[in-house]
């Protein structure tokens, strides 16, 4: 009986330690927005892996995305451009290094006072910045607020469903 208790205590310690290590690095995110910017609802967040490349999904703290997204809220977007990439935004399309981004046209946001003419521009993403976008037309993203700082990144995100 004593051997069983020792083995049981050891097994419980291993399970609890593994759970702690898993949740110290990973968490599950749920997108509860009614109007979505990405087609997913659930994400696995890797808080230790912040090495992002074009095409990756990431989670970051909103900064300057008001009035649509309050500062400090967590936001999930797709990395569209990194340092050195040329972004061109127009009413018809958004291009990254000359390649068209799907659903990248500008739209007139509802209930937001913004001069959309000023959003038509071409720029190069600077070192320490990332240009993010959603994949759906309804996304409030880099087209409207510009690039984010790498310092805002919280985690790399993996869509689950």
C-alpha positions as CSV (number, residue, x, y, z in Angstrom):
1,X,0.0,0.0,0.0
2,X,2.9,2.4,0.9
3,X,4.5,1.8,-2.6
4,X,1.2,2.5,-4.3
5,X,0.8,5.8,-2.4
6,X,4.4,6.8,-3.3
7,X,3.9,6.0,-7.0
8,X,0.5,7.8,-6.9
9,X,2.0,10.9,-5.3
10,X,4.9,10.8,-7.9
11,X,2.4,10.5,-10.8
12,X,0.3,13.3,-9.5
13,X,3.4,15.5,-9.1
14,X,4.4,14.8,-12.7
15,X,0.9,15.6,-14.0
16,X,0.6,18.8,-12.1
17,X,4.1,20.0,-13.0
18,X,3.4,19.2,-16.7
19,X,0.1,21.1,-16.6
20,X,1.9,24.1,-14.9
21,X,4.6,24.1,-17.6
22,X,2.1,23.8,-20.4
23,X,-0.1,26.7,-19.1
24,X,2.9,28.8,-18.3
25,X,3.7,28.8,-22.0
26,X,0.4,28.3,-23.7
27,X,-3.2,29.5,-23.3
28,X,-6.4,29.2,-25.3
29,X,-7.9,32.4,-26.8
30,X,-11.5,32.8,-27.8
31,X,-12.6,35.5,-30.3
32,X,-16.0,36.6,-29.0
33,X,-16.4,39.5,-31.5
34,X,-19.6,39.7,-33.4
35,X,-17.9,41.4,-36.4
36,X,-14.8,39.3,-37.0
37,X,-11.5,40.0,-38.8
38,X,-10.4,36.4,-39.0
39,X,-12.5,33.3,-39.8
40,X,-11.5,31.5,-36.5
41,X,-12.9,31.5,-33.1
42,X,-10.4,29.5,-31.0
43,X,-6.6,30.0,-30.9
44,X,-3.7,28.4,-29.1
45,X,-1.4,31.2,-27.9
46,X,2.3,30.4,-27.5
47,X,3.6,33.1,-25.1
48,X,7.2,32.1,-25.4
49,X,7.5,32.1,-29.2
50,X,7.3,35.7,-30.5
51,X,9.5,35.1,-33.5
52,X,6.9,35.9,-36.2
53,X,7.2,35.8,-40.0
54,X,4.9,36.8,-42.8
55,X,1.8,34.6,-42.8
56,X,1.9,33.9,-39.1
57,X,-0.9,34.8,-36.7
58,X,-0.1,36.8,-33.6
59,X,-1.7,38.3,-30.5
60,X,-0.8,41.8,-29.5
61,X,-1.9,44.6,-27.2
62,X,-4.0,47.2,-29.1
63,X,-2.4,50.7,-29.1
64,X,-3.9,53.5,-31.2
65,X,-6.8,51.3,-32.6
66,X,-9.5,53.4,-30.9
67,X,-12.4,54.0,-31.3
68,X,-12.9,50.4,-32.6
69,X,-10.5,48.5,-30.3
70,X,-9.7,50.0,-26.9
71,X,-6.0,50.4,-26.0
72,X,-4.7,47.4,-24.1
73,X,-7.2,44.9,-25.5
74,X,-5.8,41.7,-27.0
75,X,-6.0,41.5,-30.7
76,X,-5.3,38.6,-33.1
77,X,-4.2,39.4,-36.7
78,X,-2.2,37.9,-39.5
79,X,1.3,39.2,-40.2
80,X,1.1,40.7,-43.7
81,X,4.4,42.6,-43.8
82,X,7.7,42.8,-41.9
83,X,10.6,45.3,-41.9
84,X,11.7,46.3,-45.4
85,X,8.4,45.3,-47.1
86,X,6.6,47.9,-49.1
87,X,2.8,48.3,-48.4
88,X,0.5,50.1,-50.7
89,X,-3.1,50.8,-49.7
90,X,-5.9,52.1,-51.9
91,X,-9.7,51.9,-52.1
92,X,-9.4,49.0,-54.5
93,X,-6.7,46.9,-52.9
94,X,-3.8,46.5,-50.6
95,X,-0.5,45.2,-51.9
96,X,2.6,43.9,-50.1
97,X,5.7,44.1,-52.3
98,X,3.4,44.3,-55.3
99,X,1.3,41.2,-54.3
100,X,-2.4,41.8,-53.8
101,X,-3.8,41.0,-50.3
102,X,-7.2,39.3,-50.4
103,X,-10.0,41.5,-49.0
104,X,-7.5,44.4,-48.7
105,X,-9.6,47.2,-50.1
106,X,-10.4,50.1,-47.9
107,X,-14.0,50.6,-46.8
108,X,-15.8,53.4,-45.1
109,X,-16.1,52.2,-41.4
110,X,-19.5,52.6,-39.8
111,X,-19.8,54.8,-36.8
112,X,-16.1,55.9,-37.0
113,X,-15.1,59.4,-37.9
114,X,-12.1,58.9,-40.2
115,X,-10.8,60.6,-43.3
116,X,-10.4,57.5,-45.5
117,X,-8.6,59.6,-48.2
118,X,-5.7,60.0,-45.8
119,X,-5.4,56.2,-45.6
120,X,-4.5,55.9,-49.3
121,X,-0.7,55.6,-49.0
122,X,2.5,53.7,-49.8
123,X,5.2,53.1,-47.1
124,X,8.0,50.8,-46.1
125,X,7.6,48.8,-42.8
126,X,10.4,50.0,-40.5
127,X,12.7,47.9,-38.3
128,X,10.9,46.9,-35.1
129,X,7.5,47.1,-36.8
130,X,5.0,44.6,-38.1
131,X,2.1,45.3,-40.5
132,X,-0.9,43.2,-39.6
133,X,-4.2,42.6,-41.3
134,X,-7.3,40.5,-40.9
135,X,-8.4,38.2,-43.7
136,X,-12.0,39.3,-43.8
137,X,-13.4,42.6,-45.2
138,X,-14.6,43.7,-41.8
139,X,-11.2,43.8,-40.2
140,X,-10.0,46.9,-38.4
141,X,-6.3,46.5,-39.0
142,X,-3.1,48.0,-40.3
143,X,-4.8,49.6,-43.2
144,X,-6.5,52.0,-40.8
145,X,-4.1,52.2,-37.9
146,X,-0.7,51.5,-39.5
147,X,2.0,49.0,-38.3
148,X,2.4,47.8,-34.7
149,X,5.5,47.8,-32.7
150,X,7.1,44.4,-32.0
151,X,6.9,45.4,-28.3
152,X,3.1,45.0,-28.4
153,X,3.4,41.3,-29.3
154,X,2.1,39.0,-26.6
155,X,2.1,35.6,-28.3
156,X,2.2,33.7,-31.6
157,X,-1.2,32.4,-32.3
158,X,-2.3,29.1,-33.9
159,X,-5.9,29.0,-35.1
160,X,-7.7,25.9,-33.9
161,X,-11.1,26.4,-35.4
